[in-house]
C-alpha cells in the first residue's frame, strides 16, 4: 500500500511516499480503507521532533474516515463495507496517512450519512479534544460562560459549536479577519487578541479552553469565576500557577485527547443533528502531505486541512 513515511525528523521535506505492507487486523481490530485523513498540529510537531512518538520510520496521522475492509476476531460493532470515522489511539496508534490502517474497533463509530469522507476525516482528533474538554472535563451546562482561545483554529472552531450545543454563552478570541467566521459558528462575542486584552474584556467565565498555553494560560486564570475550570491542551510553564489557581478557587486541567467510542458517537450525533460541522480550509492528495504540513505550519489557516487518499486498492 502507499503511505507517507519519514526516516528522520525535520521539515516537511522529510515526508516521502513509500510502499508498506497492508496491515492485518488483530484481535478486536478493524482494517479500514482510508478515504480521508485530517492533518493536525500534532502531526507536524511529531514530524519535526518526535514529540511523544519518536520511533522511525514513522507514518503520521490519527484522523480516519473510510470503509471497513475486514474485521478481526471479536469485533461486533462493524462489518466489511461499513463507513466509519474515528481517531487512532493517541499518541502511539499513529498511522492514518496511508491507504489502509488497522486499529481497535472501538476507536471508531459509523460515519454520519449526511457528510462525506472529507468532512468526516477532518473531525476526529479536534472534535474529540473539544468534546472531552467541554463535556467530559468541564461539564459545561446551559447558561454558563465559556471562553475559547484560537476560536477559528482546528480545535477552537469545533469547540465553539460544541459549547453552543450545550447552551453556553460563548466568547472566542481570534484575529479581526476571522471574527465573521467565528460568529458564524455561533459565538456570542469575539475578541481581537491583537488589539484587546482578553483578561479585561472577558469576566465571570465558567470555563476556558486554551490550546496555546504560555502567557495565555496564566492570564486565563484571571477571567474565571470561583469554581471555574481552565482546560489547557499544553502543559503550563508558570511555577506559581497552582498557588494562583488555589487562591482563586478555580480548577486547572491539562488534557491529552484519548480514543473514545462513546465520544466519537456523541460527535456523530452532533453532526447528524446539524450542530457540528468542520470547516475544511484545504485538501491535498496523499502524495502532497508535505505541502499540507507546510500550509499548516504557517499558523494562518482556518479550521482543518485534510489529506484525500485516491486509488485505495493497491496491495
N, C-alpha and C positions, 0 to 999 in steps of 0.2 A: 504494500500500500504506500501511497505518498504521505509524507509527513513533513513538518517543518522542524528541523533539528539544529542544535548548536553544539559544537565541540569545545567551545571556550566562552568565557564571559567577555562582554564588550558591547559595542554599539549595535545598531540594527543590522549592520553588515554581517554579523556572525550568524544570522539566521539563514539557513540553506534548505532547499528542498531535498529530501532524502527518501530512499526506499527502505521501508522497515517491514518486518513480518506482521501480517494481520494478527491481532491478539485473539485469544480464545477465551470465552467467558468461563470463569471458575465457579465455585460454589456461591450461590446467591447473587451471581453477577448476570448482567446482560451485555451483549455485544451490540453497539449502536453504530449504524452507518451515519456518519456526521454530515449534515446538510449545511449547518451554520454554527459558528462559534465566536462568541464575543472576545474582544481584547480589552484587558483591564490594566490599570496602573501596576498591579502586582506582576503582570507578565513582563513589562519592560524592566521592572526592578529585579526580578529573578534573572532575566537575560543579562543585565549589566553586572550583577554582583552575587547572584545566588540566593540572597535573602534567606529563606527557610530551606529551600531545596537546592543544595549545591552540587548534586551529582551531575556528571557529564558522561556521555552526551545526554542532552535533555530536549524533550519535546514539551513545549509550553501549552497552556490553555486549560481552563477549568469550566468555562461555559460550554454547554452542548445543547443543540437541538437536532434531532434526526429521527431515524426509523430503526426499530429493533430488528436486528438481523438474526439473532439467535439468543437463547436463554440458557443459563447454566442450571445445574441441579438445585432444586428447592425454590425456584422463582415462581410465584403465583400471581404477581401483580400485572405482568405483561406477557404478551405473545408476539412472535415474529410478525412484523407488519405494523405494529402499533407505533404511532407518532408520539415521541416523548421529548421532554426537555428537563434539564437539571444541571446541578453543579457537581463536578467530580470532587471527592473528599479533599478538602483544603487542609494543608498545602500539599501533602505527599501523593495524592492521587492524580496528579497533573498529567496532561497528555491529549487534550482535545483538538489541538491544531494538527489534525490528521484526518485521513479518510474514515478510520474506524477507531473506536475506543471501547474497552471493556471496563466496566465499573459496577459497584454494588447497585442492585436494582432499586434499593430504597433511597438512592441519591436522586432518583427521577420521579416525575409524575407525568400523566398524559398531557400532551400539548393541547392548549385550548384550540378549538376548531376555528375560532374567529381570527386567528393571527397566523402569519406564515412563519417559516423557519427562521428567517432573518430577524423578525421581531422577537421570536421565542429565544433565539440564540443570544440576543442582547441582554436578556433579563436575569439569568440565574444568580450569578455571584453578587451583582449590585443590588438586585431586588431582595435577595435573602439577607444581605448585610443590613439593608434598610429595615426590613421586617423584623429581624432579630433584635435590632437596636430599639425600634419604636414600640413594638408589640411585646416581644418576649422579655426584654430587659427593662424598659421604662414603663411598660404597661399604660401607654397613653390612653386617656379617656376623653369623652366628649367635653368640649369647653376648655380643655387645657391649652396652654400657650406653648408652642413648640418653635424653637429657633433652629434652622438648618443652615449650616455654613456650606459654601460652594454649592448652592442650590441648583445650579444649572449643570453640574457635573454628573458623572455616571451614577453614583450612589445618590447624590443630592436630588436630582430631578425625580427619581423614583420615590425617595423619602418624602418629598412634598406631597405626592399623590397618596402615599400610604397614610401619612398623618392626617390628611384631609378625609380619607375614608374612615378614620377613627373619630371624626367630628371635632378635630383640633382646630385652633386658630393658629395659622402657620405664618411665620416670618422667615424669609430667606435672605441670605447675603449673596450678591452677585455683582459683576461689573454692570455699569449702566446700560451697555449694549444688549445685555441679556435679561433686562427687567421684564420686558413684554413676554418673553418666553416663560420666565418663572411664574408670572401672573397667570399665563395661560394654563399652567398646571394646577392652579387653584390657590396659590399663595395669597394670603390676605394683605401682606406687606412685603416689600423688597427693599433691602438696604444696600446702597452702593458702598462696598467696603473700601473703595479707593478714596472716597470723599467724606465718609461719615464713620464715626466711631460706633461700632455696633453696641459696645458696652454702655453707651449713653442713650442710644436710640431704642434699645430693647430692654424692657424691665419686667419683673414678675413672671419670669419664664419657668415653666414646669419641667421642660426637657430640652436639652441642647444636643444636637448631633454634630460632631466635629470630626471631619475627615482630614484635618490639616495639622493639628497638634501645635507644638511650639507656643508662641505668644497667644495665639488664638485660643488654645485650650486653657491656658492660665487665666486669661481675661474673661473667658466664658463663665467662670465661677461667679463673677460679679453680677451677672444678669439673672441668676437663678434665685427663685424664692426658697424659703425654708422648706425642706422636704423634696426639693427638685433633684433632677438627675442629669448628669453630664455623661454622655456616651461618646467616647473617642475611638477612632479607628486606628490610632497610632499611640505608642506609649508617650507618657509625659516626660518632660525634662526639668521641671521646676521642683527642686528638693523640698520646697515649702508648701507644695500643693496639698498634701494630706492634711496638714495642720490648718490650712486656709479653708479647705472643704469642711473639716470638722467644726471650725469656728462659725461657719455659716449654716451648718446643719443641712448640707447637701451631700449627695452621693456621686462618686466618680467611678466609672467603669470603663475599661478598655476592652473592646470587642474584637475577637477574631472569628470570622464567619465560619460556620460549620455546615457540612452537607446535612440535609434535613428533609425527609419526605413530607412530613406534615407542613413544614414551612413552604416547600415548593407547591404543595397542594393549595395552601392558602393564597399564594401568589397567583396561581392559576385561576382561582375563584375570583380574585380581584380583577384579573384580566377579562374573564368571561363576563363579569358584571359591568365592564366598561369603566372601572375605577382606576385602572393602571395600564399604562402604555409606555413602552420605551421609545425615546427619540433616538433615531439612528443617524448620526452625523455623516458617516461614510461607510461604504462596503468595499472590500478588496477581495480578489480571488486568493485562495490559499497560497499560491506561489508568491504573492506580493506581501507576505507577512511583514517583511522588513519595512515596507512603505507604511503599513498600518502602525507599526511601532513608532516610526519617525513622526507621523502625524500626531499620535497620542502624546508623545513627549514634548510637543510644543506647549501643552497646557492651555490651549486656546479652543479646544473642542467643546461642543455642547452635547450632552448625552453620551451615546456609546458608539464604538467602532466595531464592525463585525466582519469576520472572515467568512466568505462563502465558498463551500467546497463543491467543486464540479467533478463530474465523472467518477462518482464514488462506487466504482465497480471493478477496480483493478486489484489483483491478489497481492 
